[in-house]
């Protein structure tokens, strides 16, 4: 049995029709047991009672089916919500893994550059090789945080990308140009 709101509307119309016919046959304005007992004989009354009983039985069947359908839909909604939550948890884990990967770049190699001189108290640069260019960009983009560090040691450190000899010369020219502009126009 399928449940439709139209079925409930039809049952309501049938009930109203039977009640209307009872009132019409008894020539009564409202349902009153005393008035009905005096105005209507047994045969029409028996037919009406049987018809009302059938309507009530059908109504109860439709209501039971509707209740079962509602329970089924509630269960389906719970299953759907559980699926959505599981998908969201997987996405969250994926994002968390990605963030952890970005925050913790994988270092392939670390080595000092230059020759250590016995009397010199000069720090030598360190060359760090990372797994891919995206990690290099990520680390370099956050290098300005070293200058804001509460530890003085970290404030003295700086990070720079690997450059060829030609790139270093070009970069040096740019730095000199910026310094000149700062001196000439301090504002």
Steps between C-alpha positions, in 0.01 A plus 500: 500500500642835399447800718395828351348807659224473238396166658451675834303776328275242332436327834408833654258570215344151539456548876342841446273352234377221729442742786317735265278215375422399860400854585299529178315172557420584861416859415714611794732800526765332719587148615311420819446137614152570636382675186655230276331218698157665452541608135675210323408134467737203531577416134636836387677540833662156470620580145649830620674338796651232274616763249653710780678191637648428154613861469659489847678172415637649177601815683689299763677298228611814318619660825700187593658497154578871529661445842712214361604718205595783735712259708666372182575854386641591843729197485612595150571857611712365788693277260549794262619724784743232616637474144539879479682507835735222387574689176567820694733313736693358203529847349613640834764229532617574145529871573673429831753275325557767236551769766740274693692439178521872426599585857766229513696503173709196436871575508705296255848629586678753723860614452728789590632723223860615488812399688529527875788725606658415833526857639189650344189542708281541195196282447491316173178476299300178504352355184171316561346294220125441513294248304318742268482868398165551673658421836784742425250777419304419815808521723627819333158667525509452877864603543399851615371339821863446606546877537199514733625216720537566874837317489789726392679206340217450251476871422855488364422219258383552147381271224570542132422287198771328297620731226742461216800734481316716248186510718710600802655789304154618386368472854797699633429774247136512610599521867741788427231682300247462781754631755572804282129574464449468876787747563377747239134476596472395867126561505 
